[in-house]
Amino acid sequence: MDPLTHFLTGACIGRAGLNRKTALATLTLTLATESPDVDILAYFGGSVTGFAHHRGITHSLLGAPILAALIVALVWGIYSFLKARGRDTKSPPNWKLLYLYAILGCLVHLFQDFTNNYGVRPFAPFNPKWYAWDIVYIIDPVMLAAMLLALIVPGILRLVSDEVGSAKSPLRGRGAAIAALACLAMIILFRDFEHRRAVAMMRSVTYHNQEAVRLSAFPSPLNPFEWNGVVETQSSFELFPLNVNSGQIDPDNQSVIHYKPEETAASLAAKKSRLGQVYLDWAQYPLTETQRLPGNEGYQITFADLRFVDTHLPAGGRRSRPLRAFVLLDPQLHIQEMAFGPPPSDGN
């Protein structure tokens, strides 16, 4: 999920009642629930290194207690700084409990990332396999709205009550936070139900007289009834939109078929590169395209994962294929460049 969703989730968990057990609970949970994304620092080593480590050890069950310890150390530093400046410390934190809260925050982050179609590697480094539930888009506006309202509205009500002279409560917003978390849970359950319906629809048909080797339904950003279908057969990948509410698969004949390319010496060399190995380890529906560069200067091999193509967009928008990568080879198939992002031939 996006960072804001993680931050808000941690804040709501703290406000839901855990902040009544110890001081600094909400701060600890807010930081811990976003802390696994510290792996973004790996991108300073280049896009390939960053991608290789993204959602790796920091997004694992092994990494959770380590990250939790670092978060508690950070919170302790903030607490000590404020205490040295004479801030009120009448209620000293329960550091053991805060450590457990921090672990909880890290695990909640893993679960939220598991719900989308990018996936996580919870058992890394011992088992690098990716797991993904494929039910929630990486940014869910309903989730964000529910949590923002849960955190903002109690503050507004407090201002109103202060104006009219009502008794103050030091820990407002518990009910709103619980309601927001319940909303998140209902969205996940509803999305899972609709996802099962989408997959069942796809399994009920054949594709150009071929049985599906694999098939998946991936979420669209706004409409929980709309899904992006991807089917792999022996010879091709087919992409199409489907709507579980109407019970229709590709009602406007928008499907796109990508035939599996033949392997060449250039594509095999690109797949053996570090980028190729990292990408193919992660991708669920990888498609490679080989292009000979002008003037016989070598080859450009582009990697794409078809699970991230929004089939509800016009055909031109679908061609953008996010989360691509490329390898440039010279005529002798030596690697000249490799990176994640659009290839040079896109003019970007």
N, C-alpha and C positions, 0 to 999 in steps of 0.2 A: 504494500500500500504506500501511498505518498506520505512524506514526513509529517505533514500537518495532521493527517488522520491518526498517526501513531502518537504524536504529542497530545492531541485532544483525548484520545482513549486513555492514556495514562492519567491525565488530569481528572477525567470522569471517574476512573476507578478509585483514585484517592478521595475525591469528593463524595463518593457513594457510601463512605463510612469508615474506610481504613484510616482516614486522617483523625479519627476520634481515638485511635489507639496509641498514637505517638506523634510528636511534633515532626515536621518535615516530611511527612508521608506523601503528600501530594507532589512536592518538589521531586522527591526520589522516584516516584512512579512515573512522573512526566518525563524525566530524563532517561530513566531505564527503558521505557517503552520505545524510545527512538534510538537508543544507544547502539543496537546492532548495525545501524547504517553508518557507523564510523568507518566501515570498510571502504567508503568512498575515497578515503585517503590513498588507497592503493592506486587510484588513477593518476597520481603524481608520477608513478612509474611508467606511464603510457597506457593507452587504451586497452591493449591486449592484457597487460598485467592487471589493470583494474577490473576488466571483465572476468579474468580468471579467478580473482579473489572475491568478486561481488557475490553476496549471499553465500559465503563460504563459512569459515570457522566462526565468525561473529554471529552467524545465523544458525548455529548448531546447539545441540543440547550440551555439548562439552564446553562451548564458549560462554553459555549463559551465566554460570557461577563466576567465571573470571570477569566478564563485563560487569556483573552485579557488584563485585568487590571494588572495581574501579569507580563505579558510580557512587557507591557509599563513601569512598575516599574523597571524591569530589565534593559531595554534600558535606562531609566532615570539614573539608577545607573552607567551604562557604560559611558553615556554622562557626568555626573557630575565628574566621575573619570578622564576622558580625559581633561575636562575643567580645573580641578584643577592642572593638569600637564602642563597647558599652551598650549594645542592644540587649533588650530584655530576654533573658534565658531562664525564666522561671520553670518552664517545662522542658527539661533536658530530653533529647531524643533517646529512643530505645534502639541502639545501633544494631543489635541482633535482629530485631523485628524489621528494621529498615533494610537489612541485607536480604531477608526473605521477600520483602516487597520488591526489591530490585530484581531478584530472580524471577518473580512473577511478571514484572514488566517486560523482561527480556523474552520470556516464553509467550506472552501475549503478542509481542511483535512477530515471533516466528509463526504463530497461528494465523495472524492476519495476512502475512505474506503468503502463507500456504493456500489461502482462499482464492488468490488470483492465479492467472495462467502463466506467470513467470516462474513460480515455483521456489522451493527452498531445498537445502541439503542438510536436514537436521542431524544426520549421523556422521557428518564430515568430522575429521578427516579419514575415519576408518571405512566409511561407506560413502562414496561421493555421489550416489544416486540422487537424482532430482525427483521431488514429489510436488504435485500441484493439484488442487481441487478444481480449478477452472470455473469457479462460480461467481466471483465478484471482480468487477473491473478495477484496475489499479487505483482509480479515483472514483469514489462513489459519492455523488452530491447529496444524497439523502442522509447517508451516515454523517457527513460533514455538517450538514444543517442541523441534525438532531443534537450533535455534541456541542456545536457552537451555541445553540439556543440554551442548552442545559447549563452552560458555563456563564453566559452573558445575562440571561433573564434574572437569575437570583440576585446578581449585582444591581440591576436596575430596580428590582423590588426593594432591595435594601436601601437604596437612595430615597425611594418613595416613603418607606417606613420611617427613615430618619427625619424626613421633612414633616411628617405628621406626629413625630414624637413617640413612635411605638418602641417597645422594648427590643433591644438588640440581641441577636443571637450570634455568637462568635463563629459558628460553623453552619452557614446557610448553604442551601443547594443540594442537600443529600437526595431529596426526592427527585429533583430534576436530573441529577446524575444517574440515579438508578433507572429512571425512565429512558434516558438516552442509551444506556447499555442494553436495556431490554429491547429497544428499537434496533440496535445493531444485531442482536441475537436473532430477532424476527426476520430481519433482512437476509441474514445468512441462511436461515432455514428455508425461507421462501425461495431464495435463489437456488438452493440445492434442489428443492422440489421441481422448479421449472427446468433446471439443468437435466434432471433425470427424464423429464418429459421430452426435452429436445433430443437427447441421445436415443430414446426409445423411438421417436419419429424417424430418425436417420437410419436406425437398424431395420425399419420395416420395409425398406425399398432396396432395389438393386441400382447399380450405377453403370449405365450404358452396357448392360448385360454382363457386368462384372461384379463379383462379390467384393465387399470391402475388406481389405486387409486390416485396416485400422480406421476408426472414425472418432471425431471429437467435436464437441460444441463449446465455443468460447464466448464469454460475455461481451455485450455491447455496452457503451458507456451509460446510457440513460434508461432505455426501455428494458425492464426485466423479462419481457416476453420475446425480445429479439435476440437471436444468437447467431454467431458466425460458425457455419459448418465447414469442416475440413474432412475430406474422405481420401484415403489412400487406397488405390487398387494396385494390381501388379504392374501396370504400365504408366499410371498417372496420379496426380493429385487434383481433386476437384474442390473448389471453394464456392460457397453459395450462402445466401441469407435464409433464415427460417424464422417463423413466428409461431410459437407454441399456443398463443391465444387463438389464432385463426386456424391452427393445424395445417399450415401450408409450408411446403418446402420450395424455396425459390419461386414464388408466385409470379414474379415479373421477368423470369428467364434471365437472371443476372449472373448465372454461374460462370466461372472461369476455370478452364482445364489447363494444367501445366503437365506436359508429358515429361517423364523422367529422362534426363539427358544421358547419353552414353558416356561412360567414363573415358577420359583421355589421359595422356601422360601429364598434361598440364593440370587437370583437375585433381589427379591423384597426388601430384606434388604439392598442390595447395592444401589438400586435406591432411597431408603429413606435416605441414607447418604447425608451429605452436598455436597460431590463431585457429587453424582448421581443427586441430584436436580439441581445443577449448570450446569452439563453437558447436561442433558436432556432438560433444558430450552433453551440451545444454539443450540444443534444439530438439523439438519433438517432430516437426515436419520440415526438415531441411531441404532446401532447393539450391543447387549451385548452377551458375551460368558462366560459361567460358567465352571470353571475347578476345579475339586476336587484335593486338594493338596496331595502329597504322605504321607503315614503314617496316613491318616485320621486326618491331622492337620488343616483342614478347607477348605476354598474355595477361589478361585481367580476369581473375576468378572472383565472382561475387557470391557471398553466402546470404541466404535469407531464411527466416523461419515463418512458414505460412500461417501459423496460429495467431500472428499479430496483424494480419490483413483484415481490415474492416470491410466485410462484404456488403454493408449497407451504403457505403460510399459509391459515388460514380466511378466508372472504370479508371479514369485518370487519377483519382485519389488513391485507389487501391495499388497502383503501380509504385507508390512511394515506398512501400514495404519498410516499416520502421525496424530498428534493431538489426540492420544489415552490417556486413563486414566484407572486406576485400583483401585479396593477395595479388600483388603484381610480381610477375616472373619475367626474367629475361629470356631470350630465345633458347638458352641452354637450361631453362627451368630452375635457375637459381633465384631465390627470393630477393626482390629489390625493395619491397615495401609491404607492410601488412598493418591493418588498423581496423577498428570498428567505426562505422559510419558510412555515409554514401561514398561510392567509388569515385575516382577522379573523372570518369567519363560522364558523370552527372553534371559536371560543371560547377560543383559546389566547393 
